[in-house]
Amino acid sequence: MLVCDYIVKQIDGDYAHLQRVDQTEEELKVVARALLPAEIYEGCELHYELMQYSMK
């Protein structure tokens, strides 16, 4: 089971580009904003667990 934290690097329309906190050299992950909390902003931190994102 994957449990990790992400930083929202960029919001681009209906998508957000996320970077894992523990693997900064990895490619950014593109996620539909519909799957993310409505209150996200660039630079905020998200927690991912059990296939759900939440504000940290």
KETORTOR-261720 format. One record per atom (N, C-alpha, C, O): atom name; x, y, z. Coordinates in steps of 0.001 Angstrom, whole numbers, plus 524288, in hexadecimal, padded with zeros to 5 digits. Atoms other than C-alpha are relative to their C-alpha. Last residue first. Example, Ala and Ser with C-alpha at 12.3 -4.5 7.8 and 13.67 -1.06 7.14 Angstrom:
% residues 2
[node 'N' [7FCCC 7FB5A 7FFC4]],
[node 'CA' [83566 7FBDC 81BE4]],
[node 'C' [7FCFE 80442 802DA]],
[node 'O' [7FEFB 80896 80383]],
[node 'N' [8037A 7FB5A 80000]],
[node 'CA' [8300C 7EE6C 81E78]],
[node 'C' [80384 804B0 80000]],
[node 'O' [80790 8049D 80299]],
This chain:
% residues 56
[node 'N' [7FCB3 8013B 7FB82]],
[node 'CA' [7F97A 846D5 813FA]],
[node 'C' [80051 80498 80399]],
[node 'O' [802ED 80453 807A1]],
[node 'N' [7FC7F 7FBB5 7FEA6]],
[node 'CA' [7EE5E 847E4 80A79]],
[node 'C' [80304 7FE85 804E2]],
[node 'O' [800FD 7FBF1 80866]],
[node 'N' [8021C 7FC63 7FC13]],
[node 'CA' [7E8C1 83ACF 8066F]],
[node 'C' [80409 8043E 80104]],
[node 'O' [808BA 80371 80050]],
[node 'N' [7FC93 7FB9D 7FEC9]],
[node 'CA' [7EA7A 831CB 7FABB]],
[node 'C' [7FD55 80371 8040F]],
[node 'O' [7F89B 8044C 803D4]],
[node 'N' [8026E 7FAF2 7FF0D]],
[node 'CA' [7E3CF 8249E 7FA15]],
[node 'C' [80422 80408 80154]],
[node 'O' [807FC 802E5 803F8]],
[node 'N' [801E7 7FDDD 804E7]],
[node 'CA' [7E7D6 8175E 7F460]],
[node 'C' [7FD16 8052C 8009D]],
[node 'O' [7F9B6 80673 7FD6F]],
[node 'N' [804BE 802DB 8016A]],
[node 'CA' [7E966 8116F 801F6]],
[node 'C' [7FD42 8026B 7FB43]],
[node 'O' [7F87C 80301 7FB35]],
[node 'N' [80087 804FE 7FD45]],
[node 'CA' [7F38B 81BC6 805A3]],
[node 'C' [7FAB4 7FDA0 7FE8D]],
[node 'O' [7F6CC 80068 7FE2E]],
[node 'N' [8029D 80403 80316]],
[node 'CA' [7F8C1 827FE 7FF19]],
[node 'C' [80001 7FAE4 80309]],
[node 'O' [80419 7F8EF 804A0]],
[node 'N' [7FED1 80535 7FE03]],
[node 'CA' [7FC18 8341F 8071D]],
[node 'C' [7FCCB 7FC1B 7FCD3]],
[node 'O' [7F822 7FCEC 7FBF9]],
[node 'N' [8043D 803CF 7FFE0]],
[node 'CA' [7FC55 8413C 8005E]],
[node 'C' [80200 7FAD6 80220]],
[node 'O' [80689 7F96A 80161]],
[node 'N' [7FE4B 8056C 7FF6E]],
[node 'CA' [80536 84CF9 80269]],
[node 'C' [7FB3E 7FC79 80095]],
[node 'O' [7F794 7FDB5 80370]],
[node 'N' [80230 802BA 7FB71]],
[node 'CA' [8024B 85A89 7FD5B]],
[node 'C' [801CD 7FA50 7FFFE]],
[node 'O' [803A6 7F844 7FC0D]],
[node 'N' [7FC94 7FFED 7FB79]],
[node 'CA' [80BA8 86180 7F421]],
[node 'C' [7FDD7 7FD2D 804C2]],
[node 'O' [800B3 7FC45 80884]],
[node 'N' [7FA8F 8013C 80147]],
[node 'CA' [801D2 864BA 7E98C]],
[node 'C' [8035D 800B1 804D8]],
[node 'O' [80331 804C1 8076A]],
[node 'N' [7FD6F 7FB8C 8027E]],
[node 'CA' [7F433 864A7 7EF59]],
[node 'C' [8059D 7FE77 7FEFA]],
[node 'O' [8079C 7FAC3 8014F]],
[node 'N' [7FA60 80034 80118]],
[node 'CA' [7EABC 85A14 7F3D3]],
[node 'C' [801D9 8050D 7FD6A]],
[node 'O' [7FECF 807DC 7FAF8]],
[node 'N' [7FD22 7FB7D 7FDFA]],
[node 'CA' [7DD6B 85DBD 7F989]],
[node 'C' [805E1 7FFEC 7FEDD]],
[node 'O' [808C7 802FA 80130]],
[node 'N' [80147 7FB35 802DE]],
[node 'CA' [7D521 85494 7F121]],
[node 'C' [8036D 80498 80197]],
[node 'O' [80445 80821 7FE71]],
[node 'N' [80349 7FC6A 7FCF2]],
[node 'CA' [7DBB9 8484C 7F695]],
[node 'C' [7FF48 8052A 7FD11]],
[node 'O' [802E9 80700 7FA81]],
[node 'N' [7FD30 7FD3E 7FBDD]],
[node 'CA' [7E133 83FD2 7EB96]],
[node 'C' [7FC48 8036C 80327]],
[node 'O' [7F80D 804BD 80148]],
[node 'N' [7FE5A 803E5 7FC28]],
[node 'CA' [7DAF0 83582 7E2D9]],
[node 'C' [80294 8027A 804C7]],
[node 'O' [803C0 7FFC5 80893]],
[node 'N' [804BE 80249 7FDC6]],
[node 'CA' [7D34C 83F9E 7DAED]],
[node 'C' [80148 7FBF5 80436]],
[node 'O' [7FE03 7FAD5 8078C]],
[node 'N' [80174 7FD04 7FB57]],
[node 'CA' [7E02D 846C8 7D90C]],
[node 'C' [7FB19 7FDE3 8028F]],
[node 'O' [7FA3F 7FEC8 80735]],
[node 'N' [804AC 7FCDC 800F1]],
[node 'CA' [7E48D 83C18 7CFBC]],
[node 'C' [7FE6A 802BC 80510]],
[node 'O' [7FE6B 8005B 8093E]],
[node 'N' [804C3 8021E 7FD9C]],
[node 'CA' [7F241 8377D 7D338]],
[node 'C' [7FB77 803AE 7FECC]],
[node 'O' [7FC0B 80871 7FF16]],
[node 'N' [80472 7FCD0 8019B]],
[node 'CA' [7FF1B 83949 7CBE6]],
[node 'C' [7FB01 7FD5F 801EB]],
[node 'O' [7F9FA 7F8D4 800B8]],
[node 'N' [804A8 80339 800E1]],
[node 'CA' [80AC1 83378 7D31A]],
[node 'C' [7FB7D 803AB 7FEB1]],
[node 'O' [7FA7A 80766 8018E]],
[node 'N' [804CB 7FE32 7FD89]],
[node 'CA' [81783 83AE8 7D1E0]],
[node 'C' [7FB73 7FC7F 7FE7C]],
[node 'O' [7FB35 7FA80 7FA1E]],
[node 'N' [80340 7FCD2 8036E]],
[node 'CA' [82364 832EA 7CDD1]],
[node 'C' [7FB06 80195 802E3]],
[node 'O' [7F91E 7FEB1 8063A]],
[node 'N' [803E3 802AD 80340]],
[node 'CA' [82BE3 82DC6 7D8D1]],
[node 'C' [7FD00 803EC 7FCA7]],
[node 'O' [7FCBF 80890 7FDE1]],
[node 'N' [7FDB7 800B2 80533]],
[node 'CA' [837D6 8352C 7DDE0]],
[node 'C' [7FC38 7FD57 7FC3B]],
[node 'O' [7FD3B 7FD2E 7F788]],
[node 'N' [80022 7FB21 802F9]],
[node 'CA' [83037 83A70 7E995]],
[node 'C' [8023D 7FF7A 7FA80]],
[node 'O' [80126 802C2 7F729]],
[node 'N' [7FD61 80169 804E5]],
[node 'CA' [82D98 82CCA 7EEE4]],
[node 'C' [7FFEA 804B3 7FC4E]],
[node 'O' [7FD4A 80495 7F846]],
[node 'N' [7FB80 80361 7FEEC]],
[node 'CA' [829EC 82E6B 7FD52]],
[node 'C' [802F9 7FE61 7FB18]],
[node 'O' [8070A 7FBD8 7FB81]],
[node 'N' [7FC6C 7FD6E 7FC5D]],
[node 'CA' [820F5 83A20 7FB57]],
[node 'C' [804F7 7FCD1 800B9]],
[node 'O' [80938 7FF06 8011E]],
[node 'N' [7FF6A 802D3 7FB0C]],
[node 'CA' [81A5A 83469 7EF6E]],
[node 'C' [80426 802A1 80354]],
[node 'O' [80847 80425 80163]],
[node 'N' [7FABC 8021A 7FF50]],
[node 'CA' [8179F 83ECC 7E537]],
[node 'C' [80044 7FD4A 80549]],
[node 'O' [7FECE 7FF87 80949]],
[node 'N' [7FE47 80128 7FAAE]],
[node 'CA' [809E2 841B3 7E075]],
[node 'C' [80580 7FDBB 8000C]],
[node 'O' [80701 7FAC4 7FC92]],
[node 'N' [7FB04 802BF 80080]],
[node 'CA' [8053C 84848 7D3FD]],
[node 'C' [80248 7FF72 8057A]],
[node 'O' [8036B 80350 80818]],
[node 'N' [7FBF0 7FE14 7FC78]],
[node 'CA' [7F6E9 84C06 7D4F2]],
[node 'C' [804CB 7FC97 7FF4A]],
[node 'O' [8045E 7F7DC 7FE87]],
[node 'N' [7FBF7 8039D 7FE24]],
[node 'CA' [7ECBF 84A6B 7CA4E]],
[node 'C' [803C9 802BF 803AC]],
[node 'O' [8048F 8077C 80360]],
[node 'N' [8027F 80452 7FD2F]],
[node 'CA' [7DFD0 850B7 7C673]],
[node 'C' [803E0 7FC22 80243]],
[node 'O' [8024D 7F80D 80442]],
[node 'N' [80565 80128 8017A]],
[node 'CA' [7E627 85D97 7C29C]],
[node 'C' [7FDA5 7FBC5 8036D]],
[node 'O' [7FD30 7FC6C 8082B]],
[node 'N' [8009A 7FEE0 80594]],
[node 'CA' [7F4BD 85CAA 7C545]],
[node 'C' [7FA7F 7FE71 7FE52]],
[node 'O' [7F99D 7FA09 7FC9B]],
[node 'N' [80572 80118 8013A]],
[node 'CA' [7F814 85D31 7D3AE]],
[node 'C' [7FF1B 801E5 7FA75]],
[node 'O' [80010 80670 7F932]],
[node 'N' [80288 7FCB6 803E7]],
[node 'CA' [80699 85C25 7D61F]],
[node 'C' [7FA54 7FE50 7FF74]],
[node 'O' [7F918 7F9AB 7FFA2]],
[node 'N' [7FC37 7FCAB 802A6]],
[node 'CA' [80FFC 856D3 7E04E]],
[node 'C' [7FD63 803C9 7FC38]],
[node 'O' [7FF2A 80835 7FB91]],
[node 'N' [80273 7FE39 804D6]],
[node 'CA' [80615 85122 7E9C8]],
[node 'C' [803B7 803EF 7FD7D]],
[node 'O' [80460 80849 7FF6D]],
[node 'N' [80068 7FA56 80035]],
[node 'CA' [80ECF 84A7C 7F3C7]],
[node 'C' [7FD91 8015D 7FAC5]],
[node 'O' [7FF22 7FF49 7F6BA]],
[node 'N' [7FEE0 7FD39 804DF]],
[node 'CA' [80CA3 83C0E 7F64A]],
[node 'C' [7FFC8 805DD 800F0]],
[node 'O' [7FD24 807B3 80484]],
[node 'N' [8017C 7FA7F 80017]],
[node 'CA' [80CCC 8331A 80219]],
[node 'C' [801C4 8026E 7FAE5]],
[node 'O' [805C6 800F4 7F8B0]],
[node 'N' [7FBE7 7FC2B 800E8]],
[node 'CA' [80D15 82444 8026D]],
[node 'C' [7FDBD 8057D 80016]],
[node 'O' [7F900 80637 80070]],
[node 'N' [8012F 7FB8A 7FCA8]],
[node 'CA' [805D6 817D2 805E9]],
[node 'C' [8046E 803D7 7FF3B]],
[node 'O' [808F5 80291 8003E]],
[node 'N' [7FCE7 7FB40 80087]],
[node 'CA' [8059D 80D03 7FBC1]],
[node 'C' [7FDEB 8043A 803A1]],
[node 'O' [7F94A 80585 80389]],
[node 'N' [80343 7FB6A 80000]],
[node 'CA' [80000 80000 80000]],
[node 'C' [8037A 804E3 80000]],
[node 'O' [806E8 80581 80350]],
